[in-house]
Amino acid sequence: MAVINFKGKTFMKKIMIFASSILILLVAATQVLADRMVTDIDTFNYEYKQIIDVNSRYWKGSDTNTLYNDQLKNANPVTEEAWLEALLGFTYDEKTVMYIDKIEAGKDGLESGLKQLTAYDPGFHWDFAVVKYGNYWIAYEDTDKDHLLTTDRFRNGISHITFFDPSPVPEPATMLLLGLGLMGVAGIRRKFKQ
């Protein structure tokens, strides 16, 4: 690399600092999947044979995928996410289905005791929904991408709905933009100091 002198200053050192900073930012912006030690669910417990009446490998949003209470005890968004990923043929650590929100009956426009939903709008985009009614869970896919949930008529009232989306926020790009912005602010500040 050639050394260029301009107004008596050597730019070699500045170029090396700039290149090192860019390299550090790129490494810092790379997404690393952390292992969830506390909440990690082994999908072995959610094998395909537990899904009733449906071959889950060929699951479509119009299919009824019901799971009885004994197979999904103490359900929360983490266990429902693991079940949904197993249903879709993914493993839990793939990060292919991301939790968005859980709406309880009687909150956020979901009336208590409803046995059927017609064009229910949660107010955000979603691709998969897990509906709990009575002692059953049922999975739905937003195949027409209108972000409205229409369900079958259930025997018992709906307890809650958990919504999922397969695409997480692109975190590496956000970190890179933040880093470049901070470098720009630092450069402008240095320029005005001189």
QUIGISUL-V712766 format. One record per backbone hydrogen bond with DSSP energy under -1.0 kcal/mol. NH is the residue of the N-H (numbers start at 0). CO is the residue of the C=O. E is the energy in kcal/mol with one decimal. If there is no record, write none. Layout:
# QUIGISUL-V712766
NH/CO/E + NH/CO/E
This chain:
# QUIGISUL-V712766
5/8/-1.8 + 8/5/-1.5 + 10/3/-1.5 + 14/10/-2.7 + 15/11/-2.1 + 16/12/-2.2 + 17/13/-2.6 + 18/14/-2.8 + 19/15/-2.4 + 20/16/-2.3 + 21/17/-2.3 + 22/18/-2.2 + 23/19/-2.4 + 24/20/-2.5 + 25/21/-2.4 + 26/22/-2.2 + 27/23/-2.6 + 28/24/-2.0 + 36/34/-1.4 + 39/35/-1.5 + 44/41/-1.6 + 45/42/-1.5 + 49/46/-1.6 + 50/47/-1.7 + 51/65/-1.4 + 57/54/-1.9 + 58/55/-1.5 + 62/59/-1.8 + 66/136/-2.0 + 68/134/-1.5 + 70/67/-2.0 + 71/68/-1.4 + 79/75/-2.6 + 80/76/-2.0 + 81/77/-2.2 + 82/78/-2.3 + 83/79/-2.5 + 84/80/-2.5 + 85/81/-2.1 + 86/82/-2.4 + 87/83/-2.0 + 89/84/-3.3 + 93/90/-1.5 + 97/164/-3.2 + 99/162/-2.7 + 102/160/-3.2 + 104/158/-2.4 + 105/109/-4.0 + 106/103/-1.7 + 109/106/-2.1 + 119/148/-2.8 + 126/163/-2.5 + 127/163/-2.2 + 128/139/-2.5 + 129/161/-2.7 + 130/137/-3.0 + 131/159/-2.8 + 132/135/-2.3 + 133/156/-1.1 + 135/132/-2.3 + 136/66/-1.8 + 137/130/-2.3 + 138/64/-1.0 + 139/128/-3.0 + 141/126/-2.9 + 142/140/-1.8 + 148/119/-2.6 + 150/116/-2.3 + 153/114/-3.3 + 157/113/-2.9 + 158/131/-3.3 + 159/131/-1.1 + 160/102/-2.3 + 161/129/-2.6 + 162/100/-3.2 + 163/127/-3.1 + 164/97/-2.5 + 170/168/-1.8 + 173/169/-1.3 + 174/170/-2.4 + 175/171/-2.2 + 176/172/-2.3 + 177/173/-2.3 + 178/174/-2.5 + 179/175/-2.6 + 180/176/-2.3 + 181/177/-2.4 + 182/178/-2.3 + 183/179/-2.1 + 184/180/-2.3 + 185/181/-2.4 + 186/182/-2.4 + 187/183/-2.4 + 188/184/-2.2 + 189/185/-2.2 + 190/186/-2.1 + 191/187/-2.1 + 192/188/-1.4 + 193/189/-1.6
